[in-house]
Amino acid sequence: MTLAQKMALIRAADDPTRTRTQVAREFGVCLSTLCTVVKRRAAIEGEGAGAGAGRKRLRGARDARVEAEVLRWARAGAAAGRPPPSRAAVRERATAAARRLGLPAFRCSSGWARRFQERHALLLRAPAPAPHRSETHCYLPLAIR
């Protein structure tokens, strides 16, 4: 179940006109699942409100201090009108932040940088190309002998 689905489940459970049993049946989940989602409301709403609504897990970074410093840097760049940082730039900044914070065991893999970008919606996405439809092409029927 994605975070967006969990948020929809929470909104439906908040409806005073329906019981939790009705909501669970409507969404096709067990009542215990509904209760667990409602109990974890704060964590789900905090994560789901950001870019990660399509994610299924609420897994954060291993070292929150490095994550916070890199995120501050990325947000400052966005406020200055710069495009989202590349994965290489995120890795470089995270490694430097870990050194400054005295974390020699921190290794910024490309996977860490990718997940960081996904968690905080810092992905560069090119617009989808328009389908190529040209009226200038001439197709001749195939002659069969």
SETIDREN-894004 format. One line per field, with one value per atom (N, C-alpha, C): residue in three letters; atom name; x, y, z; residue number from 1. Coordinates in nm, 3 decimals. Atoms other than C-alpha are relative to their C-alpha. Layout:
BEGIN
aa = (ala, ...)
at = (CA, ...)
c1 = (X, ...)
c2 = (Y, ...)
c3 = (Z, ...)
i = (NUM, ...)
//
This chain:
BEGIN
aa = (met, met, met, thr, thr, thr, leu, leu, leu, ala, ala, ala, gln, gln, gln, lys, lys, lys, met, met, met, ala, ala, ala, leu, leu, leu, ile, ile, ile, arg, arg, arg, ala, ala, ala, ala, ala, ala, asp, asp, asp, asp, asp, asp, pro, pro, pro, thr, thr, thr, arg, arg, arg, thr, thr, thr, arg, arg, arg, thr, thr, thr, gln, gln, gln, val, val, val, ala, ala, ala, arg, arg, arg, glu, glu, glu, phe, phe, phe, gly, gly, gly, val, val, val, cys, cys, cys, leu, leu, leu, ser, ser, ser, thr, thr, thr, leu, leu, leu, cys, cys, cys, thr, thr, thr, val, val, val, val, val, val, lys, lys, lys, arg, arg, arg, arg, arg, arg, ala, ala, ala, ala, ala, ala, ile, ile, ile, glu, glu, glu, gly, gly, gly, glu, glu, glu, gly, gly, gly, ala, ala, ala, gly, gly, gly, ala, ala, ala, gly, gly, gly, ala, ala, ala, gly, gly, gly, arg, arg, arg, lys, lys, lys, arg, arg, arg, leu, leu, leu, arg, arg, arg, gly, gly, gly, ala, ala, ala, arg, arg, arg, asp, asp, asp, ala, ala, ala, arg, arg, arg, val, val, val, glu, glu, glu, ala, ala, ala, glu, glu, glu, val, val, val, leu, leu, leu, arg, arg, arg, trp, trp, trp, ala, ala, ala, arg, arg, arg, ala, ala, ala, gly, gly, gly, ala, ala, ala, ala, ala, ala, ala, ala, ala, gly, gly, gly, arg, arg, arg, pro, pro, pro, pro, pro, pro, pro, pro, pro, ser, ser, ser, arg, arg, arg, ala, ala, ala, ala, ala, ala, val, val, val, arg, arg, arg, glu, glu, glu, arg, arg, arg, ala, ala, ala, thr, thr, thr, ala, ala, ala, ala, ala, ala, ala, ala, ala, arg, arg, arg, arg, arg, arg, leu, leu, leu, gly, gly, gly, leu, leu, leu, pro, pro, pro, ala, ala, ala, phe, phe, phe, arg, arg, arg, cys, cys, cys, ser, ser, ser, ser, ser, ser, gly, gly, gly, trp, trp, trp, ala, ala, ala, arg, arg, arg, arg, arg, arg, phe, phe, phe, gln, gln, gln, glu, glu, glu, arg, arg, arg, his, his, his, ala, ala, ala, leu, leu, leu, leu, leu, leu, leu, leu, leu, arg, arg, arg, ala, ala, ala, pro, pro, pro, ala, ala, ala, pro, pro, pro, ala, ala, ala, pro, pro, pro, his, his, his, arg, arg, arg, ser, ser, ser, glu, glu, glu, thr, thr, thr, his, his, his, cys, cys, cys, tyr, tyr, tyr, leu, leu, leu, pro, pro, pro, leu, leu, leu, ala, ala, ala, ile, ile, ile, arg, arg, arg)
at = (N, CA, C, N, CA, C, N, CA, C, N, CA, C, N, CA, C, N, CA, C, N, CA, C, N, CA, C, N, CA, C, N, CA, C, N, CA, C, N, CA, C, N, CA, C, N, CA, C, N, CA, C, N, CA, C, N, CA, C, N, CA, C, N, CA, C, N, CA, C, N, CA, C, N, CA, C, N, CA, C, N, CA, C, N, CA, C, N, CA, C, N, CA, C, N, CA, C, N, CA, C, N, CA, C, N, CA, C, N, CA, C, N, CA, C, N, CA, C, N, CA, C, N, CA, C, N, CA, C, N, CA, C, N, CA, C, N, CA, C, N, CA, C, N, CA, C, N, CA, C, N, CA, C, N, CA, C, N, CA, C, N, CA, C, N, CA, C, N, CA, C, N, CA, C, N, CA, C, N, CA, C, N, CA, C, N, CA, C, N, CA, C, N, CA, C, N, CA, C, N, CA, C, N, CA, C, N, CA, C, N, CA, C, N, CA, C, N, CA, C, N, CA, C, N, CA, C, N, CA, C, N, CA, C, N, CA, C, N, CA, C, N, CA, C, N, CA, C, N, CA, C, N, CA, C, N, CA, C, N, CA, C, N, CA, C, N, CA, C, N, CA, C, N, CA, C, N, CA, C, N, CA, C, N, CA, C, N, CA, C, N, CA, C, N, CA, C, N, CA, C, N, CA, C, N, CA, C, N, CA, C, N, CA, C, N, CA, C, N, CA, C, N, CA, C, N, CA, C, N, CA, C, N, CA, C, N, CA, C, N, CA, C, N, CA, C, N, CA, C, N, CA, C, N, CA, C, N, CA, C, N, CA, C, N, CA, C, N, CA, C, N, CA, C, N, CA, C, N, CA, C, N, CA, C, N, CA, C, N, CA, C, N, CA, C, N, CA, C, N, CA, C, N, CA, C, N, CA, C, N, CA, C, N, CA, C, N, CA, C, N, CA, C, N, CA, C, N, CA, C, N, CA, C, N, CA, C, N, CA, C, N, CA, C, N, CA, C, N, CA, C, N, CA, C, N, CA, C, N, CA, C, N, CA, C, N, CA, C, N, CA, C, N, CA, C, N, CA, C, N, CA, C, N, CA, C, N, CA, C, N, CA, C, N, CA, C, N, CA, C, N, CA, C, N, CA, C)
c1 = (0.085, 0.000, 0.090, -0.083, 0.150, -0.041, 0.030, 0.165, -0.125, 0.120, -0.100, -0.126, 0.115, -0.335, -0.023, 0.014, -0.263, -0.062, 0.059, -0.345, -0.148, 0.142, -0.674, -0.075, 0.060, -0.746, -0.020, 0.011, -0.680, -0.114, 0.109, -0.912, -0.136, 0.127, -1.185, -0.032, 0.022, -1.139, -0.043, 0.038, -1.182, -0.145, 0.139, -1.530, -0.091, 0.081, -1.771, -0.125, 0.122, -2.055, 0.025, -0.032, -1.870, 0.079, -0.076, -1.739, 0.131, -0.129, -1.388, -0.017, 0.026, -1.526, -0.047, 0.047, -1.706, 0.116, -0.114, -1.390, 0.095, -0.089, -1.181, -0.056, 0.063, -1.429, 0.009, -0.003, -1.443, 0.138, -0.136, -1.064, 0.058, -0.046, -1.031, 0.119, -0.107, -0.802, -0.059, 0.044, -0.822, -0.018, 0.023, -0.948, 0.129, -0.127, -0.610, 0.095, -0.083, -0.434, -0.046, 0.055, -0.665, 0.042, -0.036, -0.599, 0.149, -0.144, -0.221, 0.031, -0.021, -0.234, -0.044, 0.051, -0.444, 0.093, -0.090, -0.209, 0.130, -0.125, 0.092, -0.026, 0.045, -0.092, 0.107, -0.096, 0.176, 0.115, -0.111, 0.457, -0.046, 0.051, 0.243, -0.032, 0.033, 0.113, 0.125, -0.124, 0.461, 0.073, -0.066, 0.607, -0.086, 0.090, 0.302, -0.024, 0.022, 0.275, 0.109, -0.109, 0.609, -0.010, -0.004, 0.716, -0.014, -0.003, 0.719, -0.133, 0.132, 0.346, -0.015, 0.008, 0.402, 0.084, -0.085, 0.650, -0.084, 0.070, 0.553, 0.060, -0.066, 0.804, 0.038, -0.038, 0.884, 0.143, -0.138, 1.255, 0.076, -0.076, 1.468, 0.148, -0.143, 1.839, 0.063, -0.069, 2.088, 0.052, -0.050, 2.242, -0.077, 0.089, 1.990, 0.077, -0.075, 2.259, 0.053, -0.048, 2.411, -0.117, 0.120, 2.065, -0.048, 0.048, 1.963, 0.092, -0.093, 2.278, -0.009, 0.010, 2.252, -0.133, 0.131, 1.882, -0.001, -0.009, 1.954, 0.071, -0.075, 2.209, -0.086, 0.083, 1.968, -0.114, 0.111, 1.682, 0.050, -0.057, 1.910, 0.025, -0.020, 1.999, -0.130, 0.131, 1.633, -0.053, 0.045, 1.557, 0.073, -0.079, 1.832, -0.032, 0.042, 1.668, 0.082, -0.080, 1.916, -0.082, 0.071, 1.793, 0.038, -0.036, 1.791, 0.141, -0.138, 2.141, 0.007, -0.020, 2.277, 0.033, -0.031, 2.334, 0.146, -0.142, 2.711, 0.021, -0.013, 2.674, -0.053, 0.055, 2.457, 0.101, -0.099, 2.718, 0.119, -0.115, 2.999, -0.033, 0.040, 2.809, -0.020, 0.023, 2.708, 0.132, -0.130, 3.064, 0.072, -0.063, 3.194, -0.069, 0.074, 2.919, 0.036, -0.036, 3.003, 0.139, -0.135, 3.371, -0.005, 0.012, 3.279, -0.064, 0.070, 3.051, 0.078, -0.082, 3.324, -0.060, 0.060, 3.154, 0.083, -0.086, 3.436, -0.062, 0.061, 3.220, -0.109, 0.107, 2.962, 0.052, -0.034, 2.978, -0.122, 0.112, 2.762, 0.002, 0.008, 2.674, -0.093, 0.092, 2.492, -0.144, 0.134, 2.193, -0.049, 0.039, 2.195, -0.041, 0.029, 2.205, -0.132, 0.126, 1.923, -0.119, 0.111, 1.702, -0.020, 0.010, 1.782, -0.079, 0.071, 1.667, -0.147, 0.139, 1.350, -0.077, 0.068, 1.269, -0.038, 0.020, 1.294, -0.036, 0.044, 1.173, 0.103, -0.108, 1.508, 0.047, -0.038, 1.502, -0.016, 0.009, 1.575, -0.079, 0.081, 1.307, -0.014, 0.017, 1.313, -0.145, 0.137, 0.975, -0.008, 0.019, 0.837, -0.003, 0.000, 0.903, -0.137, 0.128, 0.606, 0.008, -0.003, 0.509, 0.029, -0.040, 0.658, -0.108, 0.104, 0.382, 0.027, -0.032, 0.491, -0.090, 0.088, 0.255, 0.079, -0.079, 0.543, 0.046, -0.043, 0.617, -0.099, 0.083, 0.489, 0.024, -0.011, 0.420, -0.060, 0.045, 0.394, -0.044, 0.041, 0.202, 0.105, -0.097, 0.421, -0.056, 0.046, 0.394, 0.029, -0.015, 0.338, -0.011, 0.004, 0.416, -0.038)
c2 = (-0.117, 0.000, 0.123, -0.119, 0.332, 0.101, -0.103, 0.635, 0.079, -0.072, 0.807, -0.080, 0.084, 0.511, 0.002, -0.006, 0.518, 0.133, -0.130, 0.890, 0.002, 0.009, 0.822, -0.083, 0.084, 0.550, 0.079, -0.084, 0.794, 0.100, -0.097, 1.056, -0.068, 0.072, 0.796, -0.041, 0.039, 0.678, 0.119, -0.121, 1.039, 0.040, -0.032, 1.053, -0.051, 0.043, 1.049, -0.080, 0.071, 0.900, -0.147, 0.141, 0.571, -0.062, 0.072, 0.309, -0.046, 0.049, 0.177, -0.132, 0.125, -0.160, 0.027, -0.035, 0.000, 0.051, -0.054, 0.186, -0.113, 0.113, -0.133, -0.084, 0.078, -0.321, 0.076, -0.082, -0.034, -0.002, -0.001, -0.030, -0.140, 0.138, -0.408, -0.036, 0.031, -0.420, -0.055, 0.050, -0.591, 0.117, -0.104, -0.389, 0.031, -0.023, -0.437, 0.087, -0.083, -0.285, 0.145, -0.135, 0.016, 0.064, -0.054, 0.060, 0.034, -0.027, 0.038, 0.126, -0.120, 0.299, 0.125, -0.115, 0.533, 0.032, -0.020, 0.481, 0.068, -0.058, 0.578, 0.126, -0.118, 0.884, 0.108, -0.111, 1.140, -0.029, 0.036, 0.956, -0.006, 0.014, 0.881, 0.136, -0.133, 1.236, 0.083, -0.074, 1.377, -0.040, 0.050, 1.158, 0.019, -0.006, 1.154, 0.139, -0.137, 1.530, 0.047, -0.038, 1.550, -0.070, 0.059, 1.404, -0.149, 0.145, 1.048, -0.068, 0.059, 0.981, -0.132, 0.125, 0.701, -0.110, 0.098, 0.529, -0.091, 0.095, 0.228, -0.007, 0.011, 0.248, 0.137, -0.123, 0.516, -0.011, 0.019, 0.453, 0.129, -0.123, 0.754, -0.027, 0.015, 0.814, -0.057, 0.059, 0.638, 0.109, -0.108, 0.961, 0.127, -0.114, 1.240, 0.132, -0.126, 1.508, 0.025, -0.015, 1.444, 0.033, -0.023, 1.427, 0.144, -0.136, 1.757, 0.104, -0.098, 1.938, 0.002, 0.006, 1.817, 0.059, -0.054, 1.904, 0.153, -0.147, 2.258, 0.060, -0.046, 2.300, -0.005, 0.015, 2.169, 0.102, -0.097, 2.392, 0.142, -0.133, 2.697, 0.021, -0.010, 2.625, 0.022, -0.017, 2.594, 0.140, -0.136, 2.923, 0.103, -0.092, 3.085, -0.018, 0.018, 2.957, -0.101, 0.101, 2.679, -0.128, 0.126, 2.346, -0.100, 0.100, 2.038, -0.053, 0.045, 1.907, -0.139, 0.132, 1.611, -0.101, 0.105, 1.279, 0.010, -0.014, 1.335, 0.116, -0.115, 1.676, -0.034, 0.043, 1.522, -0.088, 0.089, 1.252, 0.078, -0.081, 1.506, 0.081, -0.082, 1.731, -0.086, 0.089, 1.438, -0.051, 0.047, 1.306, 0.111, -0.114, 1.653, 0.028, -0.023, 1.694, -0.105, 0.107, 1.358, 0.023, -0.029, 1.455, 0.114, -0.113, 1.789, -0.041, 0.044, 1.611, -0.109, 0.102, 1.359, -0.140, 0.132, 1.054, -0.075, 0.064, 0.859, -0.127, 0.124, 0.546, 0.026, -0.031, 0.728, -0.015, 0.018, 0.616, 0.040, -0.046, 0.801, -0.075, 0.078, 0.546, 0.071, -0.059, 0.631, -0.034, 0.036, 0.446, 0.095, -0.096, 0.676, 0.131, -0.128, 0.981, -0.008, 0.016, 0.844, 0.002, 0.003, 0.769, 0.137, -0.136, 1.114, 0.088, -0.080, 1.274, -0.040, 0.045, 1.061, 0.047, -0.041, 1.137, 0.146, -0.145, 1.509, 0.063, -0.048, 1.539, 0.091, -0.078, 1.662, -0.062, 0.069, 1.471, 0.092, -0.073, 1.631, -0.086, 0.076, 1.518, 0.081, -0.065, 1.602, -0.017, 0.016, 1.668, -0.114, 0.113, 1.373, 0.053, -0.048, 1.405, -0.018, 0.008, 1.473, -0.112, 0.106, 1.185, 0.058, -0.049, 1.222, -0.036, 0.022, 1.263, 0.096, -0.083, 1.388, -0.038, 0.023, 1.428, -0.002, -0.006, 1.455, -0.136, 0.133, 1.083, -0.057, 0.061, 0.900, -0.149, 0.144, 0.531, -0.057, 0.062, 0.336, -0.143, 0.138, 0.010, -0.096, 0.101, -0.296, -0.081, 0.075, -0.459, -0.147, 0.144, -0.832, -0.067, 0.069, -1.049, -0.141)
c3 = (0.000, 0.000, 0.000, 0.009, -0.103, 0.107, -0.099, 0.123, -0.040, 0.045, -0.091, 0.035, -0.035, -0.037, 0.151, -0.146, 0.336, 0.043, -0.034, 0.346, -0.033, 0.035, 0.166, 0.104, -0.104, 0.422, 0.129, -0.120, 0.707, -0.015, 0.023, 0.552, 0.010, -0.005, 0.512, 0.144, -0.139, 0.872, 0.085, -0.073, 0.989, -0.022, 0.032, 0.834, 0.112, -0.114, 1.131, -0.040, 0.042, 0.923, -0.030, 0.031, 0.860, 0.114, -0.102, 1.098, -0.061, 0.049, 1.073, -0.074, 0.070, 0.972, -0.143, 0.134, 0.678, -0.087, 0.074, 0.576, -0.040, 0.030, 0.598, -0.115, 0.109, 0.377, -0.133, 0.121, 0.128, -0.066, 0.052, 0.092, -0.020, 0.017, 0.101, 0.087, -0.095, 0.404, 0.128, -0.130, 0.740, 0.096, -0.100, 1.034, 0.075, -0.071, 1.207, -0.084, 0.088, 0.904, 0.007, -0.010, 0.917, 0.132, -0.132, 1.290, 0.007, 0.001, 1.235, -0.080, 0.082, 0.959, 0.074, -0.075, 1.173, 0.117, -0.113, 1.468, -0.044, 0.052, 1.251, -0.082, 0.074, 1.119, -0.013, 0.003, 1.212, -0.096, 0.088, 1.035, -0.145, 0.137, 0.730, -0.060, 0.052, 0.695, -0.024, 0.018, 0.739, -0.126, 0.121, 0.465, -0.123, 0.115, 0.239, -0.052, 0.044, 0.229, -0.095, 0.089, 0.052, -0.134, 0.133, -0.274, 0.000, -0.002, -0.156, 0.014, -0.018, -0.170, -0.074, 0.073, -0.420, 0.064, -0.068, -0.189, 0.088, -0.085, 0.015, 0.140, -0.130, 0.299, 0.054, -0.068, 0.553, 0.051, -0.041, 0.558, -0.021, 0.011, 0.631, -0.020, 0.018, 0.602, 0.126, -0.115, 0.826, 0.094, -0.083, 0.948, -0.033, 0.023, 0.981, -0.011, 0.005, 1.030, -0.141, 0.137, 0.686, -0.091, 0.081, 0.532, 0.013, -0.024, 0.693, -0.065, 0.058, 0.579, -0.152, 0.146, 0.219, -0.046, 0.035, 0.214, 0.011, -0.013, 0.342, -0.121, 0.117, 0.063, -0.127, 0.121, -0.204, 0.000, -0.008, -0.081, -0.020, 0.022, -0.074, -0.149, 0.144, -0.435, -0.074, 0.062, -0.529, 0.025, -0.031, -0.353, -0.084, 0.083, -0.558, -0.148, 0.138, -0.877, -0.078, 0.069, -0.956, -0.018, 0.020, -1.097, 0.109, -0.102, -0.871, -0.023, 0.015, -0.802, -0.064, 0.061, -0.996, 0.111, -0.097, -0.823, 0.044, -0.034, -0.838, 0.097, -0.090, -0.672, 0.139, -0.130, -0.396, 0.072, -0.061, -0.336, 0.053, -0.040, -0.322, 0.126, -0.115, -0.079, 0.125, -0.115, 0.144, 0.057, -0.047, 0.163, 0.076, -0.068, 0.254, 0.134, -0.125, 0.516, 0.104, -0.093, 0.671, 0.057, -0.050, 0.695, 0.102, -0.093, 0.858, 0.132, -0.121, 1.105, 0.075, -0.067, 1.194, -0.011, 0.022, 1.044, -0.106, 0.099, 0.878, -0.060, 0.050, 0.835, -0.104, 0.096, 0.620, -0.141, 0.140, 0.258, -0.082, 0.082, 0.010, -0.133, 0.125, -0.256, -0.098, 0.099, -0.575, 0.038, -0.048, -0.425, 0.108, -0.104, -0.121, -0.064, 0.066, -0.347, -0.077, 0.075, -0.566, 0.094, -0.096, -0.266, 0.066, -0.053, -0.121, -0.096, 0.100, -0.446, -0.008, 0.005, -0.448, 0.124, -0.125, -0.082, -0.001, -0.008, -0.138, -0.134, 0.133, -0.501, -0.065, 0.059, -0.628, -0.131, 0.123, -0.954, -0.119, 0.126, -1.286, -0.096, 0.094, -1.524, -0.128, 0.129, -1.890, -0.044, 0.047, -2.048, -0.101, 0.092, -2.240, -0.143, 0.138, -2.611, -0.064, 0.071, -2.832, -0.102, 0.100, -3.057, -0.138, 0.131, -3.402, -0.102, 0.101, -3.656, -0.115, 0.114, -3.987, -0.117, 0.115, -4.277, -0.130, 0.122, -4.522, -0.048, 0.041, -4.528, -0.102, 0.104, -4.830, 0.004, -0.005, -4.798, -0.128, 0.124, -5.122, 0.028, -0.022, -5.133, -0.054, 0.040, -5.158, -0.117, 0.117, -5.497, 0.021, -0.018, -5.468, -0.135, 0.129, -5.771, 0.018)
i = (1, 1, 1, 2, 2, 2, 3, 3, 3, 4, 4, 4, 5, 5, 5, 6, 6, 6, 7, 7, 7, 8, 8, 8, 9, 9, 9, 10, 10, 10, 11, 11, 11, 12, 12, 12, 13, 13, 13, 14, 14, 14, 15, 15, 15, 16, 16, 16, 17, 17, 17, 18, 18, 18, 19, 19, 19, 20, 20, 20, 21, 21, 21, 22, 22, 22, 23, 23, 23, 24, 24, 24, 25, 25, 25, 26, 26, 26, 27, 27, 27, 28, 28, 28, 29, 29, 29, 30, 30, 30, 31, 31, 31, 32, 32, 32, 33, 33, 33, 34, 34, 34, 35, 35, 35, 36, 36, 36, 37, 37, 37, 38, 38, 38, 39, 39, 39, 40, 40, 40, 41, 41, 41, 42, 42, 42, 43, 43, 43, 44, 44, 44, 45, 45, 45, 46, 46, 46, 47, 47, 47, 48, 48, 48, 49, 49, 49, 50, 50, 50, 51, 51, 51, 52, 52, 52, 53, 53, 53, 54, 54, 54, 55, 55, 55, 56, 56, 56, 57, 57, 57, 58, 58, 58, 59, 59, 59, 60, 60, 60, 61, 61, 61, 62, 62, 62, 63, 63, 63, 64, 64, 64, 65, 65, 65, 66, 66, 66, 67, 67, 67, 68, 68, 68, 69, 69, 69, 70, 70, 70, 71, 71, 71, 72, 72, 72, 73, 73, 73, 74, 74, 74, 75, 75, 75, 76, 76, 76, 77, 77, 77, 78, 78, 78, 79, 79, 79, 80, 80, 80, 81, 81, 81, 82, 82, 82, 83, 83, 83, 84, 84, 84, 85, 85, 85, 86, 86, 86, 87, 87, 87, 88, 88, 88, 89, 89, 89, 90, 90, 90, 91, 91, 91, 92, 92, 92, 93, 93, 93, 94, 94, 94, 95, 95, 95, 96, 96, 96, 97, 97, 97, 98, 98, 98, 99, 99, 99, 100, 100, 100, 101, 101, 101, 102, 102, 102, 103, 103, 103, 104, 104, 104, 105, 105, 105, 106, 106, 106, 107, 107, 107, 108, 108, 108, 109, 109, 109, 110, 110, 110, 111, 111, 111, 112, 112, 112, 113, 113, 113, 114, 114, 114, 115, 115, 115, 116, 116, 116, 117, 117, 117, 118, 118, 118, 119, 119, 119, 120, 120, 120, 121, 121, 121, 122, 122, 122, 123, 123, 123, 124, 124, 124, 125, 125, 125, 126, 126, 126, 127, 127, 127, 128, 128, 128, 129, 129, 129, 130, 130, 130, 131, 131, 131, 132, 132, 132, 133, 133, 133, 134, 134, 134, 135, 135, 135, 136, 136, 136, 137, 137, 137, 138, 138, 138, 139, 139, 139, 140, 140, 140, 141, 141, 141, 142, 142, 142, 143, 143, 143, 144, 144, 144, 145, 145, 145)
//
